[in-house]
Amino acid sequence: MAKSIDIEKALKALANDKRLLVMALLKDPLGNFLPQVDGDLVEDGVCSNWLTEKMGVAQPTASRHLQVLADAGLIIPTRKKGWVFYRRDEAFICALKKKISEDM
């Protein structure tokens, strides 16, 4: 079943410079991050520790930003070997763009 699209929730999630940075970094994980020991950058996503470092914030703050993006449907968390990896949900982002275009 496809996720329902909550435009307001998605736009609120994107209305923050750190969260916009995460979305931009995850758009090109191979170009923005070095290879990881655990987890494939494209298939599994980027380790939350690397995203925390790039955001330049404390770990609890980064976790909150990532949770907001995940709750909005913009990113997908994957647990693997005790780590959490994040990648963009391109299908949801495409559907969100389409819905915004249709509704406006």
Secondary structure, 3 states (H helix, E strand, C coil): CCCCCCHHHHHHHHCCHHHHHHHHHHHCHHHHCCCCCCCCCCCCCEEHHHHHHHHCCCHHHHHHHHHHHHHCCCEEEEEECCEEEEEECHHHHHHHHHHHHHHC
